[in-house]
Amino acid sequence: MSFWEEAYVYAVILPNPSAILLSKQVIQGLNGNNSQVLASQYVSTKTNDNGSVTFEFKKLNGNTSYTVHIAAESVLPYKPRLAMTDDEVVHLGITTVPNLNLRNSQEQLVSVLKNVNE
């Protein structure tokens, strides 16, 4: 992801179906019920000098649909920082690949792969 300038970037990943999160919820690492998400479902980082950022989530389930909610704040020397509006929050749908190391039967693997390709 890239911004015009440096920014603090926050992201929350939730399994689908997922409520559309507000900017403040993403920044604070909350879900749609305003409960704190697991540490593995939340990222808080800063872009590099060029405004680019890379982040990852760990401990995701294979063959599962998620929504990544992304918000950002400006890098200002005072608080509160200027945050993205609720309409500017990015909601990105993703699906993880199946984990073929679960020792499923051949029929189960074919079924999972077939569903992924549909």
C-alpha positions in Angstrom: 0.0 0.0 0.0 1.3 3.5 -0.7 0.4 7.0 0.5 1.4 10.4 -0.8 3.6 11.0 2.3 4.5 9.3 5.6 1.5 8.0 7.6 0.7 5.8 10.5 -1.2 2.8 9.1 -3.5 0.5 10.9 -5.2 -2.7 9.7 -7.6 -5.2 11.2 -8.4 -8.6 9.6 -11.6 -10.4 10.4 -13.2 -13.5 9.0 -16.2 -13.0 6.7 -18.9 -12.1 7.2 -17.4 -8.9 8.7 -19.0 -5.7 9.7 -17.8 -2.6 7.9 -15.4 -1.0 10.5 -15.1 2.7 11.1 -11.8 4.5 11.0 -11.6 4.9 14.8 -12.3 1.1 15.2 -9.5 0.2 12.9 -7.0 2.6 14.5 -7.9 1.2 17.9 -7.8 -2.4 16.8 -11.5 -3.1 17.5 -14.1 -5.3 15.8 -17.6 -4.4 14.8 -18.8 -4.9 18.5 -16.0 -2.6 19.7 -14.2 -5.5 21.3 -10.4 -5.7 21.0 -9.3 -8.1 18.3 -6.5 -10.6 18.8 -2.9 -9.3 18.4 -2.5 -11.5 15.4 -5.5 -9.7 13.7 -4.1 -6.2 14.2 -1.3 -4.2 12.6 0.0 -0.8 13.6 2.9 0.5 11.7 4.4 3.6 9.9 5.1 4.0 6.3 8.7 4.6 5.0 9.8 8.0 3.8 8.2 7.4 0.4 4.8 6.6 1.9 4.9 2.9 1.2 4.0 0.2 3.8 4.0 -3.6 3.9 2.4 -5.7 6.6 1.3 -9.3 7.2 -1.1 -11.2 9.3 -0.1 -14.6 10.8 -2.2 -17.5 12.2 -4.9 -17.3 9.5 -6.9 -20.4 8.6 -6.5 -21.9 5.2 -9.3 -21.7 2.6 -11.0 -18.9 4.5 -12.5 -15.6 3.4 -11.4 -12.5 5.4 -11.8 -8.8 5.1 -8.8 -6.5 5.8 -9.9 -3.1 7.1 -7.2 -0.4 6.6 -7.1 3.1 8.0 -4.3 5.7 8.4 -3.4 8.9 10.3 -1.1 11.7 9.3 2.3 12.1 10.8 1.9 15.3 12.8 3.8 16.4 15.9 0.6 16.9 17.9 -2.5 14.9 18.9 -5.1 14.1 17.9 -3.7 13.2 14.6 -5.7 13.7 11.4 -7.2 10.3 10.6 -8.9 9.0 7.5 -12.7 9.5 7.4 -15.0 6.5 7.7 -15.7 6.7 4.0 -11.9 6.5 3.2 -11.3 3.3 5.1 -10.2 0.5 2.7 -12.1 -2.8 3.0 -10.2 -5.5 1.1 -11.7 -9.0 0.7 -9.2 -11.9 0.6 -9.3 -15.7 0.6 -6.4 -17.7 2.0 -5.1 -20.7 0.1 -6.0 -24.2 1.3 -3.6 -25.8 3.7 -2.7 -29.0 1.8 -0.6 -30.3 4.7 -3.6 -31.3 6.9 -3.4 -34.9 5.6 -6.9 -34.8 4.2 -8.1 -37.6 1.9 -7.6 -37.2 -1.8 -11.3 -36.7 -2.2 -11.3 -33.9 0.4 -8.3 -32.2 -1.3 -10.0 -32.4 -4.8 -13.2 -30.9 -3.3 -11.3 -28.0 -1.6 -9.3 -27.2 -4.7 -12.4 -27.4 -6.9 -14.2 -24.9 -4.6 -11.3 -22.5 -4.7 -11.3 -22.4 -8.5 -15.1 -21.7 -8.7 
